Amino acid sequence: MDDPEKLRALALDDDDEPEPQKNVVKLISQEGHEFIVDKDVVMASGTIRAMLNGPGLWKETSGTVPEIQFESITTTVLEKIIQYFYYKKRYDHTPAPLPSFKLEVDSIVKILLASNFLDC
């Protein structure tokens, strides 16, 4: 059995702060809904890529999980954009024909505005 004093010393050496998670990003919608998304997937967005990898200290990259709040993107629009990120990752560099990416007619303008802002 391990010595209790040795275990206590090891516990004191550990930082109380959790390790940063480098492989995920938290995207937060206008309503406050949080999406945990693979970092390599969100890199489909030029805007997000610049926030996470650009020079300088962005508040979005602080903390254990990088998080980005979108004050003007609703939950339904952000969810559809995240679905597109995964679609793009899966089918990028795939020969045609590709399966269609379905959009609701009533949300197309909102999705186009958000995707223009996100550069994706």
C-alpha positions in Angstrom: 0.0 0.0 0.0 1.2 3.5 -0.6 2.3 5.7 2.2 -0.4 8.3 3.1 2.1 11.0 3.6 3.5 10.4 0.1 -0.1 10.6 -1.4 -0.7 13.8 0.5 2.4 15.4 -0.8 1.5 14.4 -4.4 -2.0 15.9 -3.9 -0.5 19.1 -2.6 1.8 19.3 -5.7 -1.2 19.1 -8.1 -2.7 22.4 -9.3 -6.2 22.9 -8.2 -7.1 24.3 -11.6 -8.3 21.8 -14.2 -6.1 21.2 -17.3 -7.0 23.3 -20.3 -8.9 21.3 -23.0 -7.2 22.1 -26.2 -9.4 20.0 -28.5 -12.8 21.6 -27.8 -14.4 25.0 -28.0 -17.6 26.3 -26.3 -19.8 28.3 -28.6 -22.6 30.2 -26.8 -25.7 31.5 -28.6 -27.6 34.7 -28.1 -30.0 32.9 -25.6 -27.0 31.4 -23.7 -27.2 27.9 -25.1 -23.8 26.3 -25.0 -22.4 24.0 -27.6 -19.2 22.1 -27.0 -17.6 21.5 -30.5 -14.4 19.9 -31.7 -11.8 22.6 -32.2 -10.7 21.2 -35.6 -14.3 21.4 -36.7 -14.8 25.1 -35.8 -11.7 26.0 -37.7 -13.9 26.0 -40.8 -14.8 29.6 -39.7 -12.2 32.2 -40.5 -13.5 34.4 -37.7 -13.3 31.7 -35.0 -9.9 30.6 -36.3 -8.6 34.2 -36.0 -10.0 34.5 -32.4 -8.4 31.3 -31.3 -5.1 31.4 -33.1 -4.5 35.1 -33.8 -1.9 37.2 -32.1 -2.8 38.8 -28.8 -4.6 37.7 -25.7 -8.3 37.2 -26.5 -10.7 36.6 -23.6 -12.1 33.8 -25.7 -8.9 31.8 -25.3 -8.7 32.1 -21.5 -9.9 29.5 -19.1 -9.9 25.7 -19.4 -12.2 25.6 -22.5 -12.0 28.4 -25.0 -15.5 30.0 -25.3 -17.0 32.4 -27.8 -20.3 34.2 -27.1 -22.3 35.3 -30.1 -24.7 38.0 -29.0 -26.4 38.2 -32.4 -26.7 34.5 -33.4 -29.7 32.6 -32.1 -29.5 29.0 -30.9 -31.3 27.5 -33.9 -29.0 29.4 -36.4 -25.8 28.5 -34.4 -26.9 24.9 -34.2 -27.3 24.8 -38.0 -23.9 26.4 -38.6 -22.3 23.9 -36.3 -24.0 21.1 -38.3 -22.5 22.7 -41.4 -19.0 22.7 -39.8 -19.3 18.9 -39.2 -20.7 18.4 -42.7 -17.8 20.4 -44.2 -15.2 18.4 -42.2 -16.7 15.1 -43.3 -17.1 15.9 -47.0 -14.2 18.3 -47.6 -12.0 16.9 -50.4 -14.7 14.3 -51.3 -15.5 13.9 -55.0 -19.0 14.9 -56.2 -21.9 14.1 -55.8 -22.2 15.2 -52.2 -25.3 14.7 -50.1 -27.3 17.8 -49.8 -27.1 20.0 -46.7 -30.7 20.8 -45.9 -31.8 24.3 -44.8 -35.2 25.5 -43.8 -36.5 28.2 -46.1 -37.6 30.5 -43.3 -34.1 30.6 -41.7 -31.9 30.9 -44.9 -31.3 34.7 -44.5 -30.4 34.5 -40.8 -28.0 31.6 -41.6 -26.4 33.5 -44.5 -25.9 36.6 -42.3 -24.3 34.5 -39.6 -22.1 32.5 -42.0 -20.9 35.7 -43.6 -19.9 37.1 -40.2 -18.2 33.8 -39.3 -16.5 33.6 -42.7 -17.5 30.0 -43.4 
